[in-house]
């Protein structure tokens, strides 16, 4: 693999990592903690959406993120011919 | 059948299974011993990782911690799962591609320095040894409560079982026993939770039951819980009663601490390919979340159950009488983890917040909260008894608690023994050692590690709980930044990485000891551990010593970049090494280095 395509592969990887980590921070530190007051108006089971994110939603999103990243990278590996 | 006999059958059967696996999965080479020959299926590795990670703290303590505080302790849920996103995206695939056996292996080679390797070994030993103490004491508590043997006998039995499969099978034996232990612990955790959710809300899924209608009161469960807590003078369950800033910082510290724990990282060395490491991290998170999404439901429902047991006619009615206490309270009072005292001598148990008493307390002359001690660790273990579940569920909980403690202990012991035999003996002291001798050295150091853990379990330092916080802080501030820089910064050199690790490690230890005492010896703290004395308090952002790991990590990163600019650039062959770990191709070849 040439240096040029190694660079392009790595850039694409860092880009998708950045997107995933932004969502990771948004659902936990954001919705679960700092932005909770903004979600206070959305009731769910005797409490509000922020509480749900802190005790359920963030973890479910984490799972989705890891599996999304996995399938994205499998395609990216194949596209650049670096898969095993 | 007698409850003791049922417990004995469940625990005995699970132990027989673990030993059977040990005999089947003997290690024949160092690759077997350190990395199960990199032949573990990614889903199996996911389950093994989940058992490796979920310790006595997750199984026994976490639901109780959440029950005690409510929303504020969501930090544990987000922190201990969010770390796996970091592992899956930023660390695991590249470390697998690198294809070595230990974390200090990576740090030593990537930063082309024996000093860096040694600093990593020291961090690893400090954090893993402190962590293992908690597992051994957790196992001892489970033994003494359920099998009615004394702590010492319990610990010796636990150590003997771990010795069998860890020394014989190394990573290979540990992997398959961890798989079995995961199955035992998740069944044990979920069954009582499903029953309790059904009893309280009619919904069999605790994750949904938590947000469902409470059958008895006809309104949402959490609303009922908030109301009774407020009536008794406690904080409400779903509100935020702490510092938002520290909540963020503590969650972040737990996340990066999780990602930097060596006994978790080495599990990803066991899968065949880089793509498998990514898959495996996803499954690990699924298996962990199965317990972690149930835990908050267990916490809230058990808290409500305990209050309704103590106030059978509601908060306005007559409280439970001392001579009507259910059996589970009597059982747990014997362990010393639960205590009632009739302070006003009326024969009734008044449970309320004496610091903020309801109006009724003054009118009726209550003399204080009469449930004088409730150890959070009781909650999960007593859950089946609180909910009146059959005896076999209690036996299952006993086996589950032991599985959680032993699986984590084995992972930690492997991390400790491989750091000694591989990083100290093979890489630093005697590089010419033959594979056969290295395998023997690995087994001997495993034996020593188990003996040390047993000794520390028998004589636990009084500060075990705080030491766990130290372990996370150290992982966050030392190993995590070094590994991340090693992968994402091609230019990072050895001087930068070493300086960063030392500053991260040093500042975190210093900050924790300043507030909690030197080596946790009471009275030696230089500043009182109260929010108005924490660093940054003047700016309204006082940093709790438990949350400092994330700050230590930031100092590590900054130091590393500053020192890198001032020192010799990284050699060309190291830049090439970093380029090669960034692409998955060829991880199979990296097996036989």
Interface residues (C-beta under 8 A of the other chain):
Chain A: X1 X6 X9 X10 X13 X17 X20 X21 X24 X28 X29 X32 X33 X34 X36 X44 X45 X46 X47 X48 X51 X52 X54 X55 X56 X58 X59 X60 X62 X63 X65 X66 X67 X69 X70 X73 X74 X77 X80 X81 X82 X83 X84
Chain B: X66 X71 X74 X77 X78 X81 X82 X84 X85 X88 X89 X90 X93 X207 X210 X211 X212 X219 X220 X221 X222 X223 X224 X226 X238 X240 X244 X247 X248 X251 X252 X273 X274 X275 X278 X279 X281 X282 X285 X286 X289 X292 X293 X296 X579 X582 X583 X584 X585 X586 X587 X588
